[in-house]
């Protein structure tokens, strides 16, 4: 069983996302709903700069 464990560094994107989200007054939950992802995914991208496929 070969599991795909690719990780991408989204640190810069995460910082930009957080900044833009906060400027608009949006919550992580709202952004997650817009992009059809879990709010924990948005949190991980913003804070850790990571997204696992």
Secondary structure, 3 states (H helix, E strand, C coil): CCCCCCEEECHHHHHHHHHHHHHHCCCHHHHHHHCCCCHHHHHHHHHHCEEEC
